Amino acid sequence: MLHSKNAILASAFLLVICGSLSAQTAAKQNPATAIHLLTRRYTDGEKLTYAMKGSNDGWEYQVQTTGVVKRDAAGHMIEEYAWSDFKSNAPMTLNSASLNFRQTLSLNPDAPPSIPDLSVVQPMLIGPITDLLTFYSDLWLTMRQENFNHAGDHTYVKFGGPASWADGNYVVLGQDSIDFDLTLKDVDSTKQVATLLVRHVPPKQPAVKLPADWMRVPVADTPNNWVEVKKNNAGKYDAEVGKETFDVEIKVSLADGKILSATLNNPVEALKRECSDPSCASCGEAKPHHILRQIELRLVP
C-alpha cells in the first residue's frame, strides 16, 4: 500500500500551494479588475457529506466524511469535517482518535489550505485526509486565477521544486517535482456546473535528486520527476525512478462554489532495482514497476 507515501506527498504539495504559489497568484491578481466565475459562497451552519472511494496499488477502501460550515477564530468561513464508515479489503476499523479527529478546510481566498496533525489518526486514514486536501487545494488555486471564467481557459503554473517524503530511516530518499496545468474544461450554465482539470505534470527540468547515472535515463516520455530509495527486509535498498503525474478533475457548483464530485488519477511509471548501497551505484537488474492510485469523491445529496 502507498497511502503513507502519497499522504506525505499531498502534504508537501499543500506546502507548495500555501507558500510559493499563493504568493505568485496573489502578486498577479488585481482586485479591481479580477472577475471570478468560481467563488465559494458559504452559508453558516451548512452541512456537507462526501463519499470517497480509493484504489491504492491493490488496497481498496470506502469512507465517508461529514462537514459543517462555521467561522474560525479569525472570522474566516471554514468547513470542519469528521470521518466515519470506513470499509476496505483489509481488516481495518477506525478507532476513537480517528473518529474524533476534525479536519478543517476552506475555499476562502484568504484562508489557504493547511496541513492537519496527521500523527493523531491511524495510518489508513492519512491517505483519504490528504486526498481531500488535494481536491480543495487544486480548487483553491484555480479560484485564485484571474479571469478564469470560460470553457477552454487555461493557465500553467511553474513550480518544479522537489517535494520530499523521506523519513531518514525507512525511506532514505523520496522526491517528486511537478508543475500545475489548469484548464476550465466546461461551463454548463443550465446545470450550473463547471468542470476543472488540474494536471500535476513533470517540469521540463525536474529538481529531484538522482544519485546514480542509471536514474537519469528517462523511463517514459519526459525527464524523470519521481524517485524513491527505501530499505528492504534483506538489508538492502529498493530503488525506483520514473515519471509521476496527477490528473484531478473537479465538478464545481456555479451557485455556491462547493465541490460536487472529483476524481484523482495518480500513475507512476518506474524502473525498480535492488541495490546494495543507498547511493544506488551497485544494483541488480532493472524491472518495470507500474503504480496506480485512483480516488473518487462525490457529494451525498
C-alpha positions in Angstrom: 0.0 0.0 0.0 1.2 3.5 -0.8 -1.1 5.5 1.4 1.7 6.8 3.7 4.0 7.9 0.9 1.1 9.6 -1.1 -0.2 11.3 2.1 3.2 12.9 2.7 3.4 13.9 -0.9 0.0 15.5 -0.7 1.2 17.4 2.4 4.3 18.6 0.6 2.1 19.7 -2.3 0.0 21.7 0.2 3.1 23.5 1.4 3.7 24.5 -2.2 0.2 25.8 -2.6 0.1 27.7 0.7 3.6 29.2 0.1 5.2 29.9 -3.2 2.1 29.5 -5.4 -0.1 31.6 -3.1 2.5 34.4 -3.3 2.7 34.1 -7.1 -1.1 34.2 -7.7 -1.6 37.0 -5.2 1.0 39.1 -6.8 -0.6 38.7 -10.2 -4.1 39.5 -9.0 -5.7 43.0 -9.3 -8.8 43.1 -7.0 -10.2 46.0 -9.0 -10.2 44.1 -12.4 -10.3 40.4 -11.5 -13.5 38.5 -12.4 -14.3 35.2 -10.7 -16.7 32.7 -12.1 -15.7 30.2 -9.4 -16.4 31.6 -5.9 -17.3 29.8 -2.7 -20.4 31.3 -1.2 -20.7 30.0 2.3 -23.8 29.6 4.5 -23.1 29.4 8.2 -24.3 26.0 9.5 -24.5 24.3 6.1 -23.8 20.6 6.3 -22.0 18.6 3.6 -21.4 14.9 3.4 -18.9 13.3 0.9 -18.4 9.6 0.0 -14.9 8.7 -1.0 -13.7 5.5 -2.8 -10.0 4.7 -3.2 -7.9 2.2 -5.1 -4.3 2.4 -4.0 -1.9 -0.2 -5.6 -4.3 -3.1 -4.6 -5.7 -1.6 -1.5 -9.4 -0.8 -1.9 -11.4 1.4 0.6 -14.6 3.4 1.1 -15.1 6.1 3.7 -17.5 9.0 4.5 -16.7 12.5 5.7 -19.3 14.9 7.0 -18.6 18.6 7.4 -20.3 21.7 8.8 -19.7 25.3 7.8 -18.6 27.7 10.6 -16.3 30.6 11.4 -12.8 30.1 12.7 -11.1 32.3 15.3 -10.0 34.8 12.6 -13.6 35.1 11.3 -13.0 33.1 8.1 -15.7 30.7 6.9 -14.4 27.1 7.1 -15.6 23.6 6.7 -14.9 21.2 9.6 -15.0 17.5 8.7 -15.3 14.3 10.6 -14.5 10.8 9.1 -16.6 7.7 9.6 -17.9 4.4 8.0 -14.5 3.2 6.9 -14.6 -0.1 4.9 -11.7 -1.8 3.0 -10.5 -5.1 1.6 -8.2 -5.4 4.6 -9.4 -5.8 8.2 -9.4 -2.1 9.4 -11.6 -0.2 11.7 -11.5 3.4 12.8 -10.6 3.9 16.4 -11.9 6.7 18.7 -9.0 9.0 18.0 -9.7 8.8 14.2 -13.4 9.2 14.7 -12.9 12.3 16.9 -10.4 13.9 14.5 -11.6 17.1 12.8 -10.3 18.3 9.5 -10.5 22.0 8.7 -10.7 23.1 5.1 -11.7 26.3 3.3 -12.1 27.8 -0.2 -11.9 31.3 1.2 -9.1 33.0 -0.8 -7.8 34.5 2.4 -7.6 31.1 4.2 -5.2 28.8 2.3 -5.5 25.0 2.9 -3.4 23.8 5.9 -1.9 20.5 6.9 -3.5 19.0 10.0 -1.7 17.0 12.6 -1.7 13.6 11.0 0.0 11.9 14.0 -3.3 11.6 15.8 -5.0 9.4 13.2 -4.5 5.9 12.1 -2.2 5.5 9.0 -5.1 4.1 6.9 -6.9 7.5 7.2 -4.0 9.6 6.2 -4.5 9.0 2.5 -8.2 10.0 2.5 -7.5 13.1 4.6 -4.7 14.3 2.3 -6.5 13.4 -0.9 -9.4 15.6 0.3 -6.8 18.3 1.0 -5.5 17.9 -2.6 -9.0 18.4 -4.1 -9.5 21.5 -2.0 -6.0 22.8 -2.7 -6.4 22.4 -6.5 -9.8 24.2 -6.4 -8.5 26.9 -4.1 -5.6 27.5 -6.5 -7.9 27.6 -9.5 -10.3 30.0 -7.8 -7.4 32.5 -7.4 -6.7 32.6 -11.2 -7.6 36.0 -12.7 -10.4 35.9 -15.3 -10.6 32.1 -15.4 -14.2 32.1 -16.5 -14.8 30.4 -19.9 -14.7 26.9 -21.1 -11.2 26.3 -22.5 -9.5 28.9 -20.3 -6.1 27.6 -19.4 -3.0 28.5 -17.4 0.3 26.9 -16.5 1.8 27.5 -13.1 5.5 26.6 -12.9 7.0 25.4 -9.6 9.2 22.4 -10.1 10.8 22.4 -6.7 11.1 19.0 -5.1 8.6 17.7 -2.6 10.1 15.1 -0.2 8.6 12.2 1.7 11.9 10.7 3.0 11.8 9.9 6.7 15.6 9.4 7.0 15.0 5.9 8.4 13.0 3.6 6.2 12.8 5.9 3.1 16.2 7.4 2.7 15.3 9.3 -0.5 11.9 10.2 -1.8 11.1 13.2 -4.0 8.9 14.3 -6.9 8.9 17.5 -8.9 5.8 19.0 -10.5 4.2 22.0 -12.3 0.5 22.7 -12.4 -1.6 22.7 -15.6 -5.0 24.2 -15.0 -7.9 24.1 -17.5 -11.6 25.1 -17.2 -12.9 22.2 -19.3 -16.6 23.0 -19.3 -19.2 25.5 -18.0 -22.7 24.2 -18.1 -24.9 27.2 -17.3 -28.1 25.1 -17.5 -27.0 22.6 -14.8 -24.9 25.3 -13.1 -21.8 23.1 -13.0 -18.2 23.9 -14.0 -15.7 21.2 -14.7 -12.0 21.7 -13.9 -8.9 19.7 -14.9 -5.8 20.2 -12.8 -2.9 18.2 -14.1 0.2 17.9 -11.9 2.9 17.4 -14.6 6.7 16.9 -14.8 8.6 20.2 -15.3 11.0 20.5 -18.3 13.8 20.3 -15.8 12.7 18.3 -12.7 14.5 19.2 -9.5 14.6 15.7 -7.9 17.9 14.3 -6.6 19.1 11.4 -8.7 22.2 9.8 -7.0 23.0 7.3 -9.8 23.7 7.7 -13.5 21.1 5.0 -14.4 18.4 7.1 -12.8 18.9 9.9 -15.2 17.8 7.9 -18.3 14.1 8.8 -18.9 11.8 5.9 -18.1 8.8 7.4 -20.0 8.4 10.3 -22.4 9.6 13.1 -20.0 12.6 13.5 -17.8 12.3 11.5 -14.6 10.4 13.5 -11.9 9.9 10.8 -9.2 12.5 8.9 -7.2 12.4 6.7 -4.1 15.1 4.7 -2.3 14.0 2.7 0.8 15.4 -0.1 2.9 14.1 -3.6 2.5 13.9 -6.6 4.7 17.0 -8.1 3.2 19.2 -5.3 4.5 19.5 -3.8 1.0 17.7 -0.9 -0.8 14.8 -0.9 -3.2 15.5 2.0 -5.6 12.9 3.3 -8.1 12.8 6.2 -10.6 10.4 7.3 -13.2 7.5 9.6 -14.2 4.7 10.6 -11.9 1.6 12.6 -12.8 -1.7 13.5 -11.1 -4.8 14.2 -13.1 -7.5 15.8 -10.9 -11.0 16.5 -12.3 -13.4 18.5 -10.2 -17.1 19.4 -10.8 -18.0 22.6 -9.0 -21.4 24.2 -8.3 -21.7 27.6 -10.0 -24.4 28.5 -7.5 -22.2 28.4 -4.4 -18.7 27.1 -5.4 -18.8 23.8 -3.5 -17.3 20.6 -4.8 -20.0 18.3 -6.3 -17.6 15.5 -7.3 -14.0 14.9 -8.0 -11.6 12.2 -9.3 -7.9 11.8 -8.9 -5.8 9.5 -11.2 -2.2 9.1 -10.0 0.0 6.8 -12.1 3.8 6.2 -11.7 5.8 4.6 -14.5 9.0 3.5 -12.9 12.0 1.2 -13.1 12.9 -0.7 -9.9 16.3 -2.2 -8.8 17.6 -3.8 -5.7 20.8 -2.1 -4.6 23.4 -2.9 -2.1 24.0 0.8 -1.1 21.9 3.9 -0.7 23.8 5.7 -3.4 22.4 3.1 -5.8 25.7 2.5 -7.5 25.7 -1.3 -7.3 22.3 -2.6 -8.3 20.6 -5.7 -9.8 18.5 -6.0 -12.9 16.0 -3.2 -13.6 12.4 -4.2 -13.6 9.4 -2.1 -14.7 7.0 -1.1 -12.0 3.6 0.4 -12.6 1.9 2.1 -9.7 -1.7 3.4 -9.9 -3.7 5.2 -7.3 -7.3 6.3 -8.1 -9.7 8.3 -5.9 -13.4 9.2 -6.4 -15.3 11.8 -4.3 -19.0 12.6 -4.5 -21.3 14.9 -2.6 -24.1 12.9 -1.0 -27.5 14.6 -1.5 
